[in-house]
Amino acid sequence: VPLALDVCDAASVAAAAAAAREISGGQIGVLVHSAAMMHPSGRGENTVARLGQDAFLQVLSTNVVGPALLTGALYPMLRRAKGEDPSKVVAIGAGVGSVGTNKAGGWYSYRVSKTALNALMMNLAIEGRRNGVLAYTLYPQMVDTAFAKPYLKGNPYPELRTPEETAERMLELVGSYGPGDTGRFVNIWSREDIPW
């Protein structure tokens, strides 16, 4: 059932959570955070001198604050009693969110927001262990979408995957992951963990 939702608007998040409660009967099995923004201009900043407060805050709101607030609003429906199958929260991560592999710099707002998203998901994984909620960050590399079009020239990966291929692989991984995988940041194609 499609629901209207603006992750940057607290009232919209609350309304979507109320609708989800009614539709789901009070339980949600999987929550996927896929809303993202590179930059309001469509291009990331290649120097700190180009950072603008309004644009930076908009990226953080979309990529980090929104997923945090949405998870919080839906958390009562995600929680499971001991012995019940856990629910799962999945964030679509980005390789640029890895501090450990950052050799290029740039894309300040987006990079910082995706690093913060990783921290959010790790915190959720820790808290979720007590509440039957598992959390994973999955990195699909570059996907053939309108979001990626401006960056295709610099694609470092051998293949550009379709949204359908990407969704299928993510669903496969989410379905196979259990409590021992919570807190992971994973490249969906190699299935390897990405350094934080």
NORGIQUI-V309784 format. One record per residue. N is the residue number from 0. RES is the residue in one small letter. PSI is psi as a letter, one per 30 degrees, with the letter a starting at -180 (999 if undefined). D_CENTER is the distance of its C-alpha to the mean C-alpha in Angstrom with 1 decimal. Layout:
# NORGIQUI-V309784
N;RES;PSI;D_CENTER
N;RES;PSI;D_CENTER
This chain:
# NORGIQUI-V309784
0;v;j;20.7
1;p;k;19.0
2;l;k;18.4
3;a;k;18.4
4;l;k;15.7
5;d;j;15.1
6;v;f;12.2
7;c;g;14.4
8;d;j;17.4
9;a;e;18.1
10;a;e;20.8
11;s;e;18.6
12;v;e;16.1
13;a;e;19.2
14;a;e;20.8
15;a;e;17.9
16;a;e;17.9
17;a;e;21.6
18;a;e;21.6
19;a;e;19.2
20;r;e;21.6
21;e;e;24.5
22;i;e;23.2
23;s;f;21.8
24;g;g;24.7
25;g;g;22.8
26;q;k;20.5
27;i;k;17.0
28;g;e;16.3
29;v;k;12.7
30;l;k;9.9
31;v;k;7.0
32;h;j;4.4
33;s;f;5.4
34;a;k;7.4
35;a;l;7.9
36;m;k;11.2
37;m;e;13.1
38;h;k;16.0
39;p;f;18.2
40;s;f;20.9
41;g;f;18.9
42;r;k;19.7
43;g;l;18.2
44;e;k;20.8
45;n;g;22.8
46;t;k;24.7
47;v;f;24.3
48;a;f;27.3
49;r;g;25.3
50;l;k;22.8
51;g;k;23.3
52;q;e;22.5
53;d;e;21.6
54;a;e;19.3
55;f;e;17.6
56;l;e;17.2
57;q;e;15.9
58;v;e;13.0
59;l;e;12.3
60;s;e;12.7
61;t;e;10.3
62;n;f;7.4
63;v;e;8.2
64;v;e;11.1
65;g;e;10.1
66;p;e;7.3
67;a;e;9.9
68;l;e;12.7
69;l;e;11.6
70;t;e;11.0
71;g;e;14.4
72;a;e;16.0
73;l;f;15.2
74;y;e;15.9
75;p;f;19.6
76;m;f;18.8
77;l;e;16.4
78;r;k;19.0
79;r;k;21.5
80;a;l;25.0
81;k;k;26.2
82;g;f;27.0
83;e;l;24.7
84;d;k;22.0
85;p;l;18.7
86;s;l;15.8
87;k;k;12.3
88;v;k;8.9
89;v;k;6.2
90;a;k;2.5
91;i;j;3.4
92;g;a;5.0
93;a;k;8.4
94;g;e;11.8
95;v;f;12.9
96;g;f;10.8
97;s;j;13.5
98;v;e;16.4
99;g;f;18.6
100;t;g;18.6
101;n;j;18.8
102;k;f;22.2
103;a;f;21.9
104;g;a;20.7
105;g;a;20.2
106;w;h;17.2
107;y;e;17.5
108;s;e;15.3
109;y;e;12.3
110;r;e;12.9
111;v;e;13.3
112;s;e;10.3
113;k;f;8.0
114;t;e;10.5
115;a;e;10.3
116;l;e;6.6
117;n;e;8.1
118;a;e;11.0
119;l;e;9.5
120;m;e;8.2
121;m;e;11.6
122;n;e;13.4
123;l;e;12.1
124;a;e;13.3
125;i;e;16.5
126;e;e;17.2
127;g;f;16.2
128;r;e;18.9
129;r;f;21.4
130;n;g;20.1
131;g;h;19.2
132;v;j;15.4
133;l;k;13.6
134;a;k;10.1
135;y;k;8.6
136;t;k;6.2
137;l;k;7.5
138;y;j;8.8
139;p;g;10.8
140;q;a;13.0
141;m;k;14.4
142;v;k;14.6
143;d;i;17.6
144;t;l;16.3
145;a;e;17.6
146;f;e;14.7
147;a;f;15.9
148;k;e;19.6
149;p;f;20.6
150;y;g;19.4
151;l;e;21.0
152;k;e;24.0
153;g;g;22.3
154;n;j;20.3
155;p;f;21.1
156;y;k;20.3
157;p;f;23.2
158;e;k;21.7
159;l;j;19.7
160;r;l;18.1
161;t;l;18.2
162;p;e;15.4
163;e;e;17.5
164;e;e;17.7
165;t;e;14.0
166;a;e;13.4
167;e;e;16.4
168;r;e;15.4
169;m;e;12.1
170;l;e;14.1
171;e;e;16.7
172;l;e;14.7
173;v;e;13.2
174;g;e;16.8
175;s;f;18.3
176;y;k;16.4
177;g;a;18.1
178;p;e;18.6
179;g;f;19.5
180;d;f;16.1
181;t;k;14.1
182;g;g;12.5
183;r;l;12.3
184;f;j;10.4
185;v;k;11.8
186;n;j;13.0
187;i;f;13.2
188;w;e;16.6
189;s;f;18.4
190;r;g;16.8
191;e;l;17.3
192;d;k;15.5
193;i;k;14.5
194;p;k;16.3
195;w;999;14.5
